Amino acid sequence: MPEQVRRSVESDYRNGNLRILLSSNTIGQGLNFPIKNLIIYSLQIGIYKNENGEDKPKYIQKRDFWNIIGRAGRAGKETEGQIIYVINSYNDKINYKKFIDKSNIENADSLIFKVLNALTLNRINDTKFDKYLSILSETYLLDLLTEEIIGTDYEEVIEKIINNSLFKVQVDNRKLDIQPLKQGFKKIFKSFEEDEITAEQSRTYRITGFSFKSNKVIDNFIDENFEELTNVAKKDDYLKVLKLFLKLLSDSDIDELSDNKLDKLSIAPTEYFEIIKNWIAGEPIENLITIWKQDTQKDISDFHILISKGLYYLYPWGLSSFLIILSHKLSIKFKELPENIKALPSYLKYGLNNSTSCLARSLGVKSR
């Protein structure tokens, strides 16, 4: 849900402007307001096809159910709350019994265990397994990379990783073969070695939270534009940095910031520059929507996707990673970057061009 919509709903509910709220299971995913009475009419959230191609009802997870009903009677706001579960059919009654039985709550499995299990069940092939394992483990493995272990067989460090993990317990309990994980970790370490990564580089890369591949893409882009970026940094020209960052996204393949993450808006990030520049300048949302319609010919709903997913989360993350690697290339600490360039991720997130104003927003001031 877009941040502006979420805050508006929370505020209106607290102030009594909304007495009744109809909601999907979204209510259990980040909304924060007190509820006196909660009525559950249905737990179905869609349809899926089983192995035989038959349509079957898809229900929310048991853990989400308990998260949602925990909203009723919020401590400090109400002395008690009521949860009313509507039963219209025999099937509703069966589901009710399943969901209120806490022993049915789904296990919290390690993501690495899930990937190995999917490989074991032939749901994914070796290529997919390697890709998912890299996404899940590269940041951690980069943190372990030191000059001492580069060029070794990595067996000892891999054994330590596995023996101190949740996924090892789950693998043993389900009696799965752990060899694919050992081989996968070794392959990742070897890929670092083949790229001749230094321990200093690995420390920089692991801070970003991006995959090794994405870090290398950013690193290479900075190398290609180093002279221009050096001059831009001297002038503290944060809008030029923004332009170059959007060019990086448009010209390169960075999985973490791909168009799929923005619900496939199918717009080159460079085309967002005017929108983002005006967003940072504090332009009212109404004016931004007008610019959006003129520049992109896209729906308002797509504009809110850009704001809530792109500017509030993905792009600030990507820009922070870009600046972390840039500061490494400039042989300075991140905090030594020019003030506006250093604050640019916050400018993107909060739609302001002043670090003090961004701080106020981060402390809870709701209006730009």
C-alpha positions as CSV (number, residue, x, y, z in Angstrom):
1,M,0.0,0.0,0.0
2,P,1.4,3.4,-0.9
3,E,2.8,5.2,2.2
4,Q,0.5,8.2,1.7
5,V,-2.6,6.0,1.6
6,R,-1.5,4.0,4.6
7,R,-0.9,7.1,6.7
8,S,-4.2,8.6,5.7
9,V,-6.1,5.4,6.6
10,E,-4.3,5.2,10.0
11,S,-5.0,8.9,10.8
12,D,-8.6,8.8,9.7
13,Y,-9.3,5.6,11.7
14,R,-7.6,7.0,14.9
15,N,-9.5,10.3,14.6
16,G,-12.9,8.5,14.2
17,N,-13.4,9.6,10.6
18,L,-13.6,6.0,9.6
19,R,-15.9,4.0,11.9
20,I,-15.9,0.8,9.8
21,L,-13.0,-0.4,7.6
22,L,-13.4,-3.1,5.0
23,S,-10.0,-4.8,4.4
24,S,-8.2,-7.7,2.9
25,N,-5.4,-9.5,4.7
26,T,-3.4,-6.3,4.0
27,I,-4.5,-5.2,7.5
28,G,-1.9,-7.5,8.9
29,Q,1.0,-6.1,6.8
30,G,2.2,-2.8,8.2
31,L,-1.0,-0.9,9.1
32,N,-0.9,0.3,12.7
33,F,-4.1,1.4,14.4
34,P,-6.3,0.2,17.3
35,I,-9.3,-2.1,16.6
36,K,-12.1,-2.7,19.0
37,N,-14.1,-5.3,17.1
38,L,-12.8,-7.5,14.2
39,I,-15.2,-9.4,12.0
40,I,-13.8,-12.1,9.8
41,Y,-16.1,-12.9,6.9
42,S,-13.7,-15.0,4.7
43,L,-10.2,-16.3,4.8
44,Q,-10.0,-17.1,1.1
45,I,-7.6,-14.8,-0.8
46,G,-7.7,-16.4,-4.3
47,I,-7.7,-19.5,-6.4
48,Y,-4.8,-21.8,-7.4
49,K,-4.5,-24.9,-9.6
50,N,-3.5,-28.1,-7.9
51,E,-1.3,-30.8,-9.5
52,N,-4.3,-32.1,-11.5
53,G,-5.1,-28.6,-12.9
54,E,-8.2,-28.2,-10.8
55,D,-9.1,-24.8,-9.3
56,K,-8.8,-24.8,-5.5
57,P,-9.4,-22.0,-3.0
58,K,-6.3,-20.3,-1.6
59,Y,-6.4,-19.2,2.0
60,I,-4.2,-16.9,4.1
61,Q,-1.5,-18.4,6.2
62,K,-2.3,-19.4,9.8
63,R,0.4,-17.1,11.1
64,D,-1.1,-14.2,9.2
65,F,-4.5,-15.0,10.7
66,W,-3.1,-14.8,14.2
67,N,-1.3,-11.6,13.4
68,I,-4.6,-10.1,12.2
69,I,-6.7,-11.1,15.1
70,G,-4.0,-9.8,17.4
71,R,-5.1,-6.3,16.3
72,A,-8.3,-6.5,18.3
73,G,-8.1,-4.9,21.7
74,R,-4.8,-3.2,21.3
75,A,-3.0,-2.7,24.6
76,G,-3.0,0.9,25.8
77,K,-6.0,1.7,23.6
78,E,-8.7,-0.8,24.6
79,T,-9.4,-2.9,27.7
80,E,-10.7,-5.7,25.5
81,G,-11.5,-6.6,21.9
82,Q,-13.9,-8.9,20.2
83,I,-13.2,-11.2,17.2
84,I,-16.3,-12.3,15.3
85,Y,-15.9,-15.2,12.9
86,V,-18.8,-15.5,10.4
87,I,-19.7,-19.1,9.6
88,N,-22.0,-19.5,6.6
89,S,-21.3,-23.1,5.6
90,Y,-19.9,-26.4,6.8
91,N,-16.6,-25.5,5.0
92,D,-16.4,-22.3,7.0
93,K,-16.8,-24.3,10.2
94,I,-14.0,-26.7,9.2
95,N,-11.7,-23.8,8.4
96,Y,-12.5,-22.1,11.7
97,K,-11.4,-25.1,13.6
98,K,-8.2,-25.4,11.6
99,F,-7.2,-21.7,12.0
100,I,-7.9,-21.4,15.7
101,D,-5.7,-24.5,16.4
102,K,-2.2,-23.0,17.0
103,S,-0.6,-26.3,16.3
104,N,-1.5,-25.8,12.7
105,I,0.6,-22.7,12.3
106,E,3.1,-23.1,9.5
107,N,6.8,-23.9,10.3
108,A,9.3,-21.0,9.9
109,D,11.7,-22.6,7.4
110,S,15.0,-21.2,6.4
111,L,15.0,-19.8,2.9
112,I,18.2,-21.7,2.1
113,F,16.5,-24.9,3.3
114,K,13.5,-24.1,1.1
115,V,15.7,-23.7,-1.9
116,L,17.5,-27.0,-1.2
117,N,14.2,-28.7,-0.7
118,A,12.9,-27.4,-4.0
119,L,16.0,-28.8,-5.7
120,T,15.5,-32.2,-4.0
121,L,11.9,-32.3,-5.1
122,N,12.9,-31.4,-8.7
123,R,10.9,-28.2,-8.6
124,I,13.9,-26.2,-9.7
125,N,17.0,-27.1,-11.8
126,D,20.6,-26.7,-10.9
127,T,20.8,-23.3,-12.6
128,K,17.9,-21.9,-10.6
129,F,19.3,-23.4,-7.4
130,D,22.7,-21.6,-8.0
131,K,20.9,-18.3,-8.7
132,Y,18.7,-18.5,-5.6
133,L,21.6,-19.6,-3.3
134,S,23.7,-16.7,-4.6
135,I,20.9,-14.2,-3.8
136,L,20.5,-15.6,-0.3
137,S,24.1,-16.1,0.7
138,E,26.5,-13.8,-1.2
139,T,26.3,-10.8,1.2
140,Y,27.1,-13.1,4.1
141,L,29.9,-14.9,2.2
142,L,31.4,-11.6,1.2
143,D,31.6,-10.7,4.9
144,L,33.6,-13.8,5.6
145,L,36.1,-13.3,2.7
146,T,39.5,-12.4,4.0
147,E,43.0,-12.3,2.4
148,E,43.8,-15.5,4.4
149,I,41.1,-17.7,2.8
150,I,41.3,-16.4,-0.8
151,G,42.8,-19.1,-3.0
152,T,42.1,-22.0,-0.5
153,D,39.6,-24.8,-1.0
154,Y,37.2,-23.0,1.4
155,E,36.2,-26.3,3.0
156,E,36.8,-25.2,6.6
157,V,34.9,-21.9,6.3
158,I,32.0,-23.7,4.6
159,E,31.8,-26.3,7.4
160,K,31.6,-23.5,10.0
161,I,28.8,-21.8,8.0
162,I,26.8,-24.9,7.8
163,N,27.3,-26.2,11.3
164,N,26.2,-22.8,12.8
165,S,23.0,-22.5,10.8
166,L,19.2,-23.0,11.1
167,F,19.1,-24.7,7.7
168,K,21.5,-27.4,8.9
169,V,19.0,-28.4,11.6
170,Q,16.2,-28.4,9.2
171,V,18.1,-30.4,6.6
172,D,19.1,-33.0,9.2
173,N,15.4,-33.3,10.4
174,R,14.2,-33.8,6.9
175,K,17.1,-36.1,6.0
176,L,18.1,-34.1,2.9
177,D,21.5,-34.3,1.1
178,I,23.5,-31.2,2.1
179,Q,26.2,-31.7,-0.6
180,P,24.5,-29.3,-3.1
181,L,24.8,-26.5,-0.5
182,K,28.5,-27.2,0.1
183,Q,29.1,-27.2,-3.6
184,G,27.1,-24.1,-4.1
185,F,28.9,-22.1,-1.4
186,K,32.3,-23.3,-2.9
187,K,31.2,-22.2,-6.4
188,I,30.3,-18.7,-5.0
189,F,33.7,-18.4,-3.2
190,K,35.4,-19.4,-6.4
191,S,33.5,-16.8,-8.4
192,F,34.8,-14.1,-6.1
193,E,38.3,-15.5,-6.6
194,E,38.1,-15.6,-10.4
195,D,37.0,-11.9,-10.4
196,E,40.1,-11.2,-8.3
197,I,38.1,-9.4,-5.7
198,T,40.2,-8.0,-2.8
199,A,39.2,-8.3,0.9
200,E,38.7,-4.5,0.9
201,Q,36.3,-4.7,-2.1
202,S,34.4,-7.5,-0.4
203,R,33.9,-5.4,2.7
204,T,32.5,-2.6,0.5
205,Y,30.2,-4.9,-1.5
206,R,28.7,-6.7,1.5
207,I,27.6,-3.4,3.0
208,T,25.3,-2.7,0.0
209,G,23.2,-5.9,0.4
210,F,23.3,-6.3,-3.3
211,S,24.4,-9.5,-5.1
212,F,28.1,-9.8,-6.2
213,K,27.0,-9.4,-9.8
214,S,25.0,-6.2,-9.2
215,N,27.9,-4.8,-7.2
216,K,30.2,-5.4,-10.1
217,V,27.8,-3.8,-12.5
218,I,27.8,-0.6,-10.3
219,D,31.6,-0.8,-9.9
220,N,32.2,-1.0,-13.6
221,F,29.7,1.9,-14.3
222,I,31.6,4.1,-11.8
223,D,34.9,3.2,-13.5
224,E,33.5,4.1,-16.9
225,N,32.2,7.5,-15.6
226,F,34.8,8.1,-13.0
227,E,36.1,11.5,-14.3
228,E,32.6,12.9,-14.6
229,L,31.6,11.6,-11.1
230,T,34.7,13.0,-9.6
231,N,33.9,16.5,-10.9
232,V,30.2,16.2,-9.9
233,A,31.3,15.2,-6.4
234,K,33.5,18.3,-6.1
235,K,30.5,20.5,-7.0
236,D,28.0,18.6,-4.8
237,D,25.8,18.4,-7.9
238,Y,23.3,15.9,-6.5
239,L,20.9,16.2,-9.4
240,K,23.7,15.2,-11.8
241,V,24.4,12.2,-9.6
242,L,20.7,11.3,-9.8
243,K,20.8,11.5,-13.6
244,L,23.8,9.2,-13.7
245,F,22.2,6.8,-11.3
246,L,19.0,6.6,-13.5
247,K,21.2,6.1,-16.5
248,L,22.9,3.2,-14.7
249,L,19.5,1.6,-14.1
250,S,18.4,2.2,-17.7
251,D,21.5,0.8,-19.3
252,S,22.3,-2.1,-16.9
253,D,20.8,-5.3,-15.5
254,I,20.6,-5.0,-11.7
255,D,18.2,-7.7,-10.4
256,E,17.4,-5.9,-7.2
257,L,16.1,-2.8,-9.0
258,S,14.6,-4.4,-12.1
259,D,11.3,-3.3,-13.6
260,N,9.7,-6.4,-12.3
261,K,10.1,-5.0,-8.8
262,L,8.0,-2.0,-9.9
263,D,5.2,-4.2,-11.2
264,K,6.6,-3.9,-14.8
265,L,5.9,-0.2,-15.4
266,S,7.9,-0.6,-18.6
267,I,9.4,2.8,-18.4
268,A,13.2,3.5,-18.7
269,P,14.3,5.0,-15.3
270,T,15.9,8.0,-17.1
271,E,12.3,9.1,-18.0
272,Y,11.6,9.5,-14.2
273,F,14.1,12.3,-13.8
274,E,11.7,15.3,-14.1
275,I,9.2,13.6,-11.8
276,I,11.9,12.8,-9.2
277,K,13.5,16.2,-9.4
278,N,10.1,17.8,-8.7
279,W,9.3,15.3,-6.0
280,I,12.6,16.2,-4.3
281,A,11.8,19.9,-4.7
282,G,8.7,19.3,-2.6
283,E,6.1,19.8,-5.3
284,P,2.5,18.9,-4.3
285,I,1.3,15.4,-5.3
286,E,-1.3,17.0,-7.6
287,N,1.4,18.7,-9.6
288,L,3.5,15.6,-9.8
289,I,0.5,13.6,-11.1
290,T,0.0,16.2,-13.9
291,I,3.7,15.8,-14.9
292,W,3.4,12.0,-14.7
293,K,0.4,12.0,-17.1
294,Q,2.2,14.3,-19.5
295,D,5.6,12.5,-19.5
296,T,4.5,8.8,-19.3
297,Q,0.9,8.5,-20.5
298,K,0.5,6.0,-17.6
299,D,-2.3,5.6,-15.0
300,I,-2.2,7.3,-11.6
301,S,-2.0,3.9,-10.0
302,D,1.4,3.4,-11.7
303,F,2.5,6.8,-10.3
304,H,1.8,5.5,-6.8
305,I,3.7,2.3,-7.5
306,L,6.8,4.5,-8.4
307,I,6.4,6.6,-5.2
308,S,5.7,3.8,-2.8
309,K,8.0,1.1,-4.2
310,G,10.6,3.0,-6.2
311,L,11.2,6.2,-4.4
312,Y,10.3,5.1,-0.9
313,Y,12.4,1.9,-0.9
314,L,14.1,0.5,-4.0
315,Y,15.8,3.6,-5.4
316,P,17.1,4.9,-2.0
317,W,18.6,1.4,-1.4
318,G,20.2,1.4,-4.9
319,L,21.5,4.9,-4.6
320,S,23.0,4.2,-1.2
321,S,24.8,1.2,-2.7
322,F,26.0,3.3,-5.6
323,L,27.3,6.0,-3.2
324,I,29.0,3.4,-0.9
325,I,31.0,2.0,-3.9
326,L,31.6,5.6,-5.2
327,S,33.1,6.7,-1.9
328,H,35.3,3.6,-1.9
329,K,36.5,4.5,-5.4
330,L,37.2,8.1,-4.3
331,S,39.2,6.7,-1.4
332,I,37.0,8.5,1.2
333,K,34.5,7.4,3.8
334,F,30.8,7.6,3.0
335,K,30.4,10.3,5.6
336,E,33.0,12.4,3.8
337,L,30.9,12.7,0.6
338,P,29.4,16.2,-0.1
339,E,26.3,16.9,2.0
340,N,23.7,16.9,-0.7
341,I,25.0,13.9,-2.5
342,K,25.3,12.0,0.8
343,A,21.7,12.9,1.7
344,L,20.3,12.1,-1.8
345,P,18.8,8.7,-0.7
346,S,16.8,10.5,2.0
347,Y,15.8,13.1,-0.5
348,L,14.4,10.4,-2.7
349,K,12.6,8.6,0.1
350,Y,10.9,11.7,1.7
351,G,10.5,14.0,-1.3
352,L,12.5,16.8,0.2
353,N,15.9,18.5,-0.6
354,N,16.9,19.4,2.9
355,S,18.5,16.9,5.3
356,T,16.9,18.5,8.4
357,S,13.5,18.2,6.9
358,C,14.2,14.6,6.0
359,L,15.2,13.9,9.6
360,A,11.8,15.4,10.7
361,R,10.0,13.1,8.4
362,S,11.9,10.1,9.7
363,L,10.9,11.1,13.3
364,G,7.2,11.0,12.4
365,V,6.3,14.4,10.9
366,K,3.7,13.3,8.3
367,S,3.5,16.1,5.9
368,R,6.2,17.0,3.4
